[in-house]
Amino acid sequence: MAPATPYDHSPADIPPLYRRVAARLLGELRDGAFPPGGRLPGERRLAEHFDVSRETVRQALEVLRRDGLLATDRRGSHVALPGPAPQSPASLAFPVGARSAEPCTGDRTTVAWEPPSREHAEALGMAPDRPTLVHRYTSATADGSGRRTAVTSFSAVALAEVEELARYRGRADGSNSAQLRRAYDWMRGAGLTLHHRDTITRLADTQSVRVVRRVHDQYGRPLEITDLLVDARQDALVYEFTLPAAG
């Protein structure tokens, strides 16, 4: 048999670009890139991911929507493939590892809209003088020991993608209390897959341990960096992560 040539296939045989994008997106959904019920990134981010226009993405989403594979509400497009809905992992209360296992005198939290530290700015890919949402957390056990402090800086990506975080900008004056325990759930609800990387070091000549946590999404974009200091004389650092079973 003679080998095929480019002329063996007419342009009419090639699906339009938006259908090819829809097929690629569906493949990623079936591979588990986004869990059932999870929210997809916005059209702009999808357009960058597939290297097409936003109009092409819009048409591709409409194809999947008509086939019942996506559902859309005021918060965006959600995966409608069959499967278990994503669970809210209680072990991933923000900030991970900041809360002691012992009774606490009370958590103290604030948020401010200010330039982060130079180290945080570099980790988030931000200009040193550019302000962002900075969260501060302090806790101690009932007898005053086991003190823990955490400072978190969120990236411009996190604030653009996660509506619940962006709402804090208007009241981030450095004095208002802010409970962001569900920050990671909010990120996952926005269609972001979270990758945590912790660096743990003991500070010289002290009983304290420093944990630097960096979180990025499935596209490698930084979402937040947390600097956690723990008085570890009587406490252990315990991190729990719940991962779904394969298949």
Buried (B, 14 or more C-beta within 10 A) or exposed (E): EEEEEEEEEEEEEEEEBBBBBBEBBBEBBEEBBBBBBBBBBBBEBBBBBBEBBBEBBEBBBBBBBEEEBBEEEEEBBBBBBEEEEBEEBEEBBBBBBBBBEBEBEEBEBBBBBEBBBEEBBEBBEBEEEEBBBBBBBBBBBEEEBBBBBBBBBBBBBBBBBBBBBBEBEEEBEEEEEBEBBBBBBBBBBBBBBBEBEBEBEEEEEEEBBBBBBBBBBBEEBBBBBBBBBBBBEEBEEEEEEEEEEEE
